[in-house]
Amino acid sequence: MDWKYTDLGCKLGGSLNEARKKGPGHGFPRAEPRECLGVDRQESYRRKVERAGYAFCCADLPRFDWPAAEVYLAWNFLEHLRDLDEAKAVLGKMLDHSRQGVWLLLPSFEEGDRRQLRDAGFDFPWAAWSHHQAQLQRKHVVEVASKHSRLCRIVAKGAWPFRSSRGLLRITETAGPRRFEPTVYGAWEVRLYLTGRQSP
């Protein structure tokens, strides 16, 4: 079956809920729950995802059957893969098997965002988490997408703005609460739009 949305690392289906609501406003399709597939390696999520009306596939990426979908989602997922090369390979597969586009939410590992925080004595909370091994940045997304013959455009916007140091990881003892001007983005939402149609 071809899906409207296929969500990698779906957990309990929250991203599918949001994508169905916000997708049409971004030029992505309207979809009923039964037209969406959630993918996760945790079988324990199946019951709640299916109860919400979505199909569920238990799979450990990058080993996956890669069904066709109008849009592939990876919200806060790619950074959990083994390394940057694996994340880029999975993004390439998402582009190959999507008809309309790919929608990403990426924790900000951008050099400028990191530098502004580190200069102030702070870092993002996830910088200390060992399971963020694939530190994918917008430049890596562009690198992968530029090799795809059907890429139409990329739209990137900052998300989760940090206006103050509240909630950030303190990396020096002298760092105290402060505000950030300009705002530092904790994540980036990136939408890749494809043109034409192809069969995977």
C-alpha positions in Angstrom: 0.0 0.0 0.0 1.1 3.6 -0.7 0.9 5.7 2.4 0.1 9.4 2.7 2.6 9.8 5.7 5.2 7.3 6.9 6.8 8.3 10.2 10.1 6.9 11.1 10.6 6.5 14.9 6.9 7.1 15.5 6.8 6.2 19.2 3.1 6.7 20.1 2.1 8.5 16.9 2.3 12.1 18.1 4.2 13.2 15.0 1.6 11.7 12.7 -1.1 13.6 14.6 0.7 16.9 14.1 1.6 16.2 10.5 -2.0 15.4 9.6 -3.0 18.7 11.2 -0.3 21.0 9.8 0.7 19.2 6.6 -1.9 20.7 4.3 -0.9 24.2 5.4 2.6 23.4 4.1 1.5 21.9 0.8 1.5 18.3 2.0 -1.6 16.0 1.7 -4.6 15.7 3.9 -4.8 12.2 5.4 -7.0 9.9 7.4 -5.3 7.9 10.1 -5.7 4.7 8.2 -3.6 6.2 5.4 -0.6 6.7 7.6 2.1 4.3 8.7 4.1 4.5 11.9 7.5 2.8 12.0 9.4 2.0 15.2 11.7 -0.7 16.5 9.8 -0.9 19.8 7.0 -3.4 19.4 5.5 -2.1 22.6 4.2 1.0 20.8 2.1 -1.0 18.4 -1.1 -1.1 20.5 -1.4 2.7 21.1 -0.4 3.6 17.5 -3.0 1.2 16.1 -5.6 2.3 18.6 -5.2 5.9 17.2 -6.1 4.4 13.8 -2.6 4.3 12.2 -0.9 1.2 10.7 2.3 0.1 12.5 5.4 -1.6 11.4 8.1 -2.9 13.8 11.4 -2.4 12.0 15.0 -1.5 12.9 16.4 1.0 10.4 18.1 1.2 8.1 16.9 -2.4 7.4 13.4 -1.7 6.2 11.1 -2.5 3.2 10.7 1.2 2.4 7.1 1.5 1.1 6.1 4.4 -1.1 4.6 7.4 0.7 3.6 10.8 -0.2 5.6 12.2 2.7 8.2 10.6 4.9 8.6 12.1 8.4 11.6 11.9 10.7 11.0 14.2 13.7 13.7 13.9 16.3 14.7 10.6 14.9 17.8 10.8 12.6 20.1 11.9 15.3 19.5 8.6 17.1 21.0 6.5 14.3 24.5 5.0 14.6 26.5 7.8 12.9 26.2 10.6 10.4 26.8 8.4 7.4 23.8 6.2 8.5 21.6 9.2 9.0 22.5 10.5 5.5 21.8 7.1 4.0 18.4 6.9 5.7 17.6 10.4 4.5 18.5 9.4 0.9 16.1 6.4 1.2 13.4 8.7 2.5 13.8 10.9 -0.6 13.9 7.9 -2.9 10.6 6.5 -1.6 8.7 9.7 -1.2 6.4 11.1 -3.8 5.9 14.7 -2.5 8.6 15.3 0.1 10.4 14.7 3.4 9.7 16.5 6.7 12.4 16.6 9.3 12.7 18.0 12.8 16.4 18.1 13.8 18.0 19.1 17.2 20.3 22.0 16.3 23.8 20.9 16.0 24.5 23.9 13.8 27.9 25.5 14.4 26.5 29.0 14.8 23.9 28.0 17.3 26.4 25.9 19.3 29.0 28.6 19.2 26.7 31.3 20.6 25.7 29.1 23.5 29.2 27.8 24.3 30.5 31.3 24.3 28.0 32.1 27.0 28.9 29.0 29.0 25.9 26.8 28.0 25.0 24.0 25.6 21.8 22.3 24.5 20.6 19.6 27.0 21.0 16.8 24.4 24.7 17.6 23.9 25.4 15.4 27.0 23.1 12.6 25.8 25.1 9.6 24.4 22.2 8.5 22.1 22.6 11.6 19.8 25.4 10.1 17.7 24.3 11.3 14.3 24.7 15.1 14.6 22.9 15.9 11.3 23.0 19.6 10.3 21.1 21.5 7.6 24.3 21.4 5.4 24.2 17.6 5.5 20.5 17.6 4.4 21.4 19.9 1.5 24.4 17.6 0.6 22.1 14.5 0.5 19.3 16.4 -1.3 21.5 17.9 -3.9 22.2 14.4 -5.3 18.5 13.8 -5.8 17.2 14.4 -9.3 13.6 15.4 -8.1 14.5 18.0 -5.5 12.4 21.1 -6.0 13.2 23.2 -2.9 14.2 23.1 0.8 12.4 25.2 3.4 14.2 25.4 6.8 13.0 27.3 9.9 14.2 27.5 13.4 12.1 25.8 16.1 12.1 25.7 19.9 13.8 29.1 20.3 15.9 29.6 23.4 15.5 33.2 24.5 17.1 32.6 27.9 19.5 30.0 29.4 16.7 28.3 31.3 16.7 24.6 30.5 20.2 24.6 29.0 23.2 22.6 30.0 25.6 24.7 32.0 29.2 23.9 31.0 31.0 26.4 33.2 30.5 27.0 36.9 30.5 30.8 36.3 27.6 30.6 33.8 24.5 32.2 35.3 21.1 32.8 33.9 21.1 35.1 30.9 19.0 36.1 27.8 20.0 35.5 24.2 19.8 38.2 21.6 19.3 37.1 18.9 17.4 34.0 19.9 19.2 30.7 19.6 17.3 27.9 18.0 17.2 24.5 19.7 15.9 22.7 16.6 15.4 23.1 12.9 12.3 22.1 11.0 13.3 21.2 7.5 10.8 20.4 4.7 12.1 19.0 1.4 9.7 19.3 -1.6 10.0 17.0 -4.5 8.8 17.5 -8.1 7.5 14.8 -10.5 6.5 11.3 -9.6 8.6 8.1 -9.6 8.1 4.5 -8.5 10.6 3.4 -5.9 
